[in-house]
Amino acid sequence: MLAWNTLRVDPGDGSPAQDYRIENGHVEMRVLDIKMKFETERHCRWQRLTPPQLASHVIGNTVVAQWLQRRMGVHPLIRACAQSSDQVERAEESSLEDLAA
């Protein structure tokens, strides 16, 4: 994985750090326990952010939103925030079908 395609947010208050990445056009996040050793990071499960979660970052102008804007561009990020749950489900089904083929 390329480093420029990931972002680590460490709150610095003892709570777990969060990694964000763009994978196959989708934004994913995983929570890293501070107590974990580096070798076990790869075992943390990535979860795709939902459109409302993305929109929350954009509305709050978070560091994540700013990073996504630079990596994805404004228009693709806005489209990702505006997707309906039906569109997300269809995209996931299509991805699964592509993997099975």
C-alpha positions as MATLAB code, in Angstrom:
seq = 'MLAWNTLRVDPGDGSPAQDYRIENGHVEMRVLDIKMKFETERHCRWQRLTPPQLASHVIGNTVVAQWLQRRMGVHPLIRACAQSSDQVERAEESSLEDLAA';
ca = [
       0.000    0.000    0.000;
       1.289    3.439   -0.843;
       1.818    5.791    2.089;
       0.270    8.764    0.278;
      -3.000    6.853    0.124;
      -3.345    6.588    3.911;
      -3.824    9.019    6.769;
      -3.294    8.302   10.468;
      -5.111   10.486   12.995;
      -3.753   10.229   16.533;
      -5.853   12.259   18.964;
      -2.970   12.377   21.442;
      -5.253   11.908   24.425;
      -4.686    8.179   24.878;
      -7.653    7.150   22.749;
      -7.007    4.864   19.775;
      -5.530    6.239   16.574;
      -7.517    5.933   13.356;
      -6.174    5.061    9.930;
      -7.981    6.186    6.796;
      -7.356    4.986    3.273;
      -8.846    5.198   -0.178;
      -9.282    1.706   -1.567;
     -10.911    1.051   -4.948;
     -12.526    4.480   -4.894;
     -14.007    4.049   -1.404;
     -12.915    5.572    1.900;
     -12.129    3.067    4.631;
     -11.154    3.443    8.279;
      -9.722    1.232   11.005;
      -9.185    1.881   14.690;
      -5.755    1.096   16.105;
      -5.330    0.299   19.744;
      -2.402    2.294   21.158;
      -1.249   -0.823   23.022;
      -0.977   -2.854   19.817;
       2.382   -3.630   18.400;
       3.182   -2.510   14.841;
       3.189   -6.117   13.562;
      -0.452   -6.625   14.507;
      -1.738   -3.503   12.710;
      -2.337   -5.497    9.564;
      -4.901   -7.578   11.468;
      -7.141   -4.596   12.224;
     -10.258   -4.699   10.112;
     -10.884   -1.913    7.606;
     -14.473   -0.648    7.410;
     -15.947    1.439    4.631;
     -17.251    4.839    5.701;
     -20.907    5.459    4.917;
     -22.057    8.552    3.025;
     -23.359   10.141    6.267;
     -19.993    9.508    7.959;
     -18.184   11.132    5.034;
     -20.626   14.038    5.057;
     -19.993   14.544    8.770;
     -16.272   14.933    8.092;
     -16.942   17.350    5.215;
     -19.399   19.468    7.209;
     -16.972   19.607   10.125;
     -14.063   20.389    7.788;
     -11.988   17.802    9.647;
      -8.404   16.881    8.847;
      -9.828   13.744    7.232;
     -12.081   15.822    4.953;
      -9.191   18.072    3.958;
      -7.004   15.052    3.181;
      -9.814   13.408    1.169;
     -10.386   16.607   -0.793;
      -6.716   16.679   -1.815;
      -6.628   12.949   -2.630;
     -10.038   12.520   -4.310;
     -10.976   16.003   -5.440;
     -13.977   18.065   -4.395;
     -16.575   16.694   -6.806;
     -15.931   12.957   -6.223;
     -15.962   13.585   -2.463;
     -19.292   15.390   -2.656;
     -20.727   12.567   -4.805;
     -19.539   10.024   -2.217;
     -21.321   11.996    0.518;
     -24.532   12.163   -1.495;
     -24.844    8.475   -2.381;
     -28.040    6.814   -1.254;
     -27.949    3.529    0.653;
     -29.302    1.769   -2.477;
     -26.354    3.036   -4.534;
     -23.896    1.887   -1.868;
     -25.492   -1.582   -1.715;
     -25.407   -1.912   -5.521;
     -21.745   -0.885   -5.593;
     -20.904   -3.459   -2.914;
     -22.793   -6.192   -4.776;
     -20.981   -5.259   -7.995;
     -17.620   -5.423   -6.206;
     -18.450   -8.877   -4.853;
     -19.499  -10.073   -8.310;
     -16.240   -8.751   -9.782;
     -14.257  -10.662   -7.160;
     -16.181  -13.876   -7.852;
     -15.599  -13.632  -11.625;
];
